[in-house]
Amino acid sequence: MYDYTAFWDWAGFAVRWLHVITAMAWIGASFYFIALDLMLKPNDDLPDGAHGEEWEVHGGGFYHTVKYLVAPARMPEHLTWHKWQSYSTWLSGAALLMIVYWAGAELYLIDAAKADLAVWQGILISAASLTIGWIIYDFLCKSALAERPTLLMVLLFLMLVAMGWGYNQIFTGRAMMLHLGAFTATIMTANVFFIIMPNQRIVVADLKAGRTPDPKYGKIAKLRSTHNNYLTLPVIFLMLSNHYPLAFATEYNWIIASLVFLMGVTIRHYFNTKHAGAGNPTWTWLVTALLFIMIIWLSTAPMYDDVETAEALPLTAYESRMVAAEGFEDAHDVVMGRCSMCHAREPVWEGLLWPPKGVLLETEADIARNAKAIYLQAGITHAMPPANVTFMEPEDRAAIVKWFRMAEKGSTD
């Protein structure tokens, strides 16, 4: 039998790799152009229509950059568009969302303790929320609020807080963090696709036709680009959050996400002010540190999944199938003897205050819920236990592999 579980895990790995690479390209370009725009300085010798210039040295070459508020009278034939970094990041992220959270909705997306949703309902809410978020944000940006950018940013922050709270009412903590990141990234990419690029094309078309472009298009694009700049750092945090249960598996995870957005603002404010030569606002680092300390404090609050709640919840269809599969008792004994001392609600392993990665392996439901991870981490690979500290034997791993494959085979019979 072909191991489709391993294939899907590798598929997720490949798409995640692509997503990280494209995100690096997008974020790098975004940070560079924001910094460049802020560092440009006026000069009496600049050509007509030029706003500022900057000299840079990189890789042994010297670069002379001149910015025009509209465009120069003569444009080079070759025009470089910076758009595919954004598009490919969003597309690869959407593919990863489908592979991990839609295909694995029963495990990673839907929290039965919060909302009794069918898989199709969870996926529909997941997809629809990303679209609705962009529509609301775009409406706000096209309203009179565009002339009041600070108030607009405050409303955007409140919308993100509300979305985080809403996601947390129905999704797992891990899915809440990821979806809030996807929600924000969708706004950022849609800004590029629907606003920034079309406006720039209008300006270029006017220039080629000999018309004077309307400066409003550049102003609109600049507003959206600024929003993207301030949202970048929080999105990176949310992308990485699934590796840190202290961020996603706590009662106040949505508040933690909200504070991360504020940290993104304070950090970017420092660098944007510094690059613009408008001062050295070191107070932003103190505010950032205080926000981070607050996040650490919130992360130690009681978790949702206490022992009584976990035992009281009925098994899902997936969990029932895994428990009923041939070999479950043997695999259960292995996990209880080799894994549960760390992956417990109150770990007994010295030095552990929380279960690693938020994974619980104390009850039949816990083991069934994490069957795929157990199979990949402790069955076909030796990733767990780390350094084999509990001396898991080859026959123990074989028991896990046999159980999981029998369960998967039973699901296809």
C-alpha positions in Angstrom: 0.0 0.0 0.0 1.4 3.4 -0.9 1.9 5.7 2.1 -0.3 8.6 1.2 0.2 10.1 4.6 3.9 10.5 4.0 3.2 11.9 0.6 0.8 14.6 1.9 3.3 15.5 4.6 6.0 16.0 2.0 3.6 17.9 -0.2 2.9 20.2 2.7 6.6 20.6 3.3 7.3 21.5 -0.3 4.5 24.1 -0.4 5.6 25.5 2.9 9.2 25.8 1.6 7.8 27.7 -1.5 5.7 29.9 0.7 8.6 30.9 2.9 10.8 31.6 -0.1 8.2 33.8 -1.8 7.4 35.5 1.5 11.0 36.4 2.0 11.1 37.9 -1.5 7.9 39.9 -0.9 8.8 41.1 2.5 12.4 42.0 1.5 11.1 44.0 -1.5 8.5 45.8 0.7 11.0 46.7 3.4 13.5 47.9 0.9 11.2 50.2 -1.0 9.7 51.7 2.1 13.2 52.4 3.5 14.3 53.8 0.1 11.3 56.0 -0.2 11.9 57.4 3.3 15.7 57.9 2.7 15.4 59.9 -0.5 16.6 63.5 -0.1 15.8 66.6 -2.1 18.5 68.3 -4.1 18.6 71.5 -6.1 20.2 69.8 -9.1 17.4 67.2 -9.5 15.6 67.0 -12.8 12.1 68.5 -13.2 9.5 66.5 -11.4 12.0 64.6 -9.3 11.2 64.4 -5.6 14.5 63.0 -4.1 17.6 61.0 -4.7 19.7 58.4 -3.0 23.1 56.8 -3.5 23.7 53.2 -2.5 26.5 50.7 -2.7 25.9 47.0 -2.9 28.0 44.1 -4.2 30.7 46.3 -5.6 28.3 48.5 -7.6 27.1 52.0 -7.1 23.4 52.8 -7.6 21.9 56.2 -8.1 18.1 56.2 -7.4 15.9 59.2 -8.3 12.2 59.2 -7.3 9.6 61.0 -9.4 6.2 61.8 -7.8 4.6 61.0 -11.2 7.2 59.8 -13.7 10.1 61.2 -15.7 9.5 62.9 -19.0 11.4 60.0 -20.7 10.9 56.5 -19.5 13.2 53.6 -20.2 11.8 50.8 -22.3 12.3 48.2 -19.6 9.9 48.6 -16.7 10.2 46.2 -13.7 6.9 45.4 -11.9 7.2 44.1 -8.4 4.0 42.0 -8.1 4.8 38.3 -8.4 6.4 38.2 -5.0 3.1 39.1 -3.5 1.0 36.9 -5.7 3.1 33.8 -5.3 3.2 34.2 -1.5 -0.6 34.3 -1.3 -1.1 31.5 -3.8 1.4 29.2 -2.0 -0.1 30.2 1.3 -3.6 29.3 0.1 -2.4 26.0 -1.1 -0.8 25.3 2.3 -4.0 26.3 4.0 -5.9 23.7 1.9 -3.4 20.9 2.4 -3.1 21.4 6.2 -6.3 22.9 7.4 -8.9 21.9 4.8 -7.7 18.4 4.1 -7.0 17.9 7.8 -10.1 19.9 9.0 -11.1 17.3 11.7 -7.7 17.5 13.3 -6.4 21.1 12.8 -9.3 23.3 11.8 -12.5 22.5 13.7 -12.7 22.5 17.5 -15.7 20.4 18.5 -15.5 21.8 22.0 -16.3 25.3 20.6 -18.6 24.6 17.6 -20.2 21.5 16.3 -19.4 22.0 12.6 -19.3 19.7 9.7 -16.0 19.7 7.7 -17.7 21.5 4.8 -19.0 24.2 7.1 -15.6 24.8 8.6 -14.0 25.0 5.2 -16.8 27.4 3.9 -16.3 29.7 6.9 -12.5 29.6 6.4 -12.8 30.6 2.7 -15.6 33.1 3.1 -14.0 35.0 5.9 -11.0 35.8 3.9 -13.1 37.3 1.1 -15.4 39.2 3.4 -12.5 40.7 5.3 -11.1 42.3 2.1 -14.5 43.7 1.1 -14.9 45.5 4.4 -11.4 46.8 4.5 -11.6 48.0 0.9 -14.9 49.8 1.6 -13.2 51.6 4.6 -10.2 52.7 2.5 -12.5 54.1 -0.3 -14.6 56.1 2.2 -13.8 59.5 3.6 -11.6 57.8 6.1 -8.8 57.7 3.4 -8.2 61.3 4.4 -7.8 60.3 8.0 -5.1 57.6 7.8 -4.5 57.3 11.6 -8.2 56.7 12.3 -8.3 54.3 9.4 -5.4 52.3 10.9 -7.2 52.2 14.3 -10.4 50.8 12.6 -8.3 48.2 10.7 -6.7 47.2 14.1 -10.2 46.8 15.7 -11.4 44.7 12.7 -8.4 42.4 13.1 -9.1 42.1 16.8 -12.7 41.2 16.1 -11.7 38.6 13.5 -9.3 37.0 15.9 -12.0 36.7 18.6 -14.5 35.4 16.0 -12.1 32.7 14.7 -11.4 31.6 18.2 -15.1 30.9 18.8 -15.1 28.1 16.2 -11.6 27.1 15.2 -8.7 25.5 17.1 -6.2 28.0 18.6 -3.7 27.0 16.0 -6.2 27.5 13.2 -7.3 30.9 14.7 -3.7 32.2 14.5 -3.1 30.9 11.0 -6.4 32.2 9.7 -5.9 35.7 11.2 -2.5 35.7 9.4 -4.2 34.5 6.1 -6.9 37.2 6.6 -4.3 39.9 6.9 -2.2 38.5 4.1 -5.2 38.4 1.8 -5.8 42.2 2.5 -2.1 42.8 1.7 -2.1 40.9 -1.6 -5.5 42.2 -2.7 -4.0 45.7 -2.1 -1.3 44.9 -4.7 -3.6 43.1 -7.1 -6.7 45.3 -7.0 -5.3 48.8 -6.1 -1.6 49.3 -6.4 -0.9 47.6 -9.7 -4.0 48.9 -11.6 -3.2 52.5 -10.4 0.3 52.2 -11.6 -0.8 50.8 -14.9 -3.1 53.9 -15.4 -0.1 56.2 -14.7 2.1 54.4 -17.1 -0.6 54.3 -19.8 -1.1 58.1 -19.4 2.6 58.7 -19.7 2.9 56.6 -22.9 0.0 58.4 -24.4 1.5 61.9 -23.6 -1.1 62.7 -20.9 -0.3 64.1 -17.5 -1.1 61.5 -14.9 -3.4 62.3 -12.0 -1.3 62.3 -8.8 -4.3 60.8 -6.9 -3.4 57.3 -8.1 0.0 57.4 -6.5 -1.5 58.7 -3.3 -4.1 55.9 -3.1 -1.4 53.3 -3.8 0.9 54.8 -1.2 -1.8 54.5 1.5 -2.3 50.8 0.7 1.5 50.2 0.6 1.9 51.8 4.0 -0.8 49.5 5.5 1.1 46.5 4.0 4.3 47.7 5.6 2.8 47.9 9.1 1.1 44.5 8.7 4.1 42.5 7.6 5.7 41.7 10.9 2.5 40.5 12.6 1.8 38.2 9.6 5.2 36.6 10.0 4.5 36.0 13.7 1.1 34.4 12.9 2.8 32.2 10.2 5.3 30.9 12.8 2.8 30.6 15.7 1.8 27.0 15.0 5.2 26.0 16.3 4.6 27.6 19.7 1.6 26.4 21.8 2.3 29.1 24.3 1.0 31.5 21.6 -2.0 29.5 20.2 -3.0 27.0 22.8 -3.9 29.4 25.6 -7.2 31.0 26.7 -6.1 34.4 25.6 -4.6 33.5 22.2 -6.7 36.1 20.3 -5.6 38.8 22.7 -2.0 37.7 22.2 -2.5 38.1 18.4 -3.9 41.5 18.9 -0.9 42.7 20.9 1.4 41.3 18.2 -0.3 43.7 15.7 0.6 46.6 18.1 4.1 45.3 18.3 4.3 45.4 14.5 3.3 49.0 14.6 5.8 50.1 17.2 8.7 48.3 15.5 7.9 49.6 12.0 7.3 53.1 13.4 10.9 53.1 14.7 12.5 52.1 11.5 10.2 54.2 9.3 10.9 57.3 11.4 14.7 56.5 11.5 14.9 56.0 7.7 13.0 59.2 7.1 15.5 61.2 9.2 12.6 62.4 11.4 14.2 61.4 14.7 15.2 58.4 16.8 12.1 57.2 18.7 13.7 54.7 21.0 10.6 54.8 23.2 9.1 52.4 20.7 11.4 49.6 21.9 10.3 50.1 25.5 6.7 49.8 24.4 7.5 46.8 22.3 9.2 45.1 25.3 6.2 45.8 27.5 3.8 44.4 25.0 5.9 41.3 24.7 6.1 40.9 28.5 2.3 41.2 28.5 2.1 38.4 25.9 4.3 36.1 28.0 2.1 36.7 31.0 -1.1 36.0 29.0 0.4 32.8 27.6 0.5 31.3 31.1 -3.2 31.6 31.7 -5.2 28.3 32.0 -5.7 26.4 28.8 -9.1 25.5 27.5 -8.4 21.7 27.5 -8.5 20.6 31.0 -8.8 16.9 31.9 -12.5 16.9 32.6 -13.4 18.7 29.3 -11.2 16.4 27.2 -12.8 13.3 28.8 -16.4 14.5 28.5 -16.3 15.3 24.8 -17.6 12.6 22.5 -15.2 11.1 20.0 -15.4 12.4 16.5 -15.9 10.0 13.6 -12.1 10.1 12.9 -11.2 9.5 16.5 -13.7 6.6 16.7 -12.2 5.0 13.6 -8.7 5.3 15.0 -9.7 3.8 18.4 -11.5 0.9 16.8 -8.7 0.0 14.4 -6.8 -3.2 14.8 -3.6 -2.7 16.9 -4.8 0.4 18.8 -4.4 -1.3 22.2 -0.7 -2.1 21.4 -0.1 1.4 20.1 -1.9 2.9 23.1 0.3 1.1 25.5 3.4 2.3 23.6 2.3 5.9 23.7 1.3 5.8 27.3 4.6 4.2 28.3 7.0 6.3 26.1 5.2 9.6 25.4 2.6 10.5 27.9 4.9 11.6 30.7 5.7 14.7 28.6 2.6 15.1 26.6 0.3 15.4 29.6 -1.9 18.2 30.9 0.5 18.3 33.8 3.8 16.8 32.5 5.8 14.8 35.0 9.0 15.1 33.1 11.4 17.4 35.0 11.6 20.9 33.6 8.4 20.8 31.5 5.5 23.0 32.5 3.4 22.5 29.4 3.2 19.6 26.9 5.6 20.1 24.0 3.9 21.8 21.0 0.6 21.6 22.9 0.2 17.9 22.0 -1.7 15.9 24.6 -1.4 12.1 24.7 -3.1 11.0 27.9 -6.4 9.6 26.8 -7.7 7.4 23.9 -9.2 10.5 22.3 -5.9 12.4 22.6 -4.0 9.5 20.9 -6.6 9.1 18.2 -6.7 12.8 17.5 -2.9 12.9 17.0 -2.6 9.6 15.2 -1.0 11.1 12.1 1.6 13.0 14.0 2.4 9.9 16.1 2.8 7.8 13.0 5.1 10.4 11.3 7.1 11.4 14.4 7.4 8.1 16.3 6.5 5.5 13.7 8.2 5.8 10.4 10.7 8.4 11.7 12.7 8.6 15.0 11.9 12.3 15.6 10.1 11.4 18.8 10.9 10.9 21.6 13.8 13.4 21.2 17.1 11.6 21.5 15.0 8.5 22.3 15.1 9.5 25.9 12.4 7.0 26.8 14.2 4.2 25.0 11.5 3.4 22.4 12.3 0.0 20.8 11.9 -0.9 17.1 9.0 -3.2 18.0 7.3 -0.2 19.7 7.5 1.9 16.5 6.4 -1.1 14.5 3.2 -1.3 16.6 2.4 2.3 15.9 3.0 1.9 12.2 0.8 -1.3 12.1 -2.0 0.4 14.0 -2.1 3.6 11.8 -1.9 1.7 8.5 -4.6 -0.7 9.6 -6.8 2.3 10.5 -6.1 4.0 7.1 -6.7 0.7 5.3 -10.0 0.3 7.1 -11.1 3.8 6.0 -10.6 2.9 2.3 -12.2 -0.6 2.4 
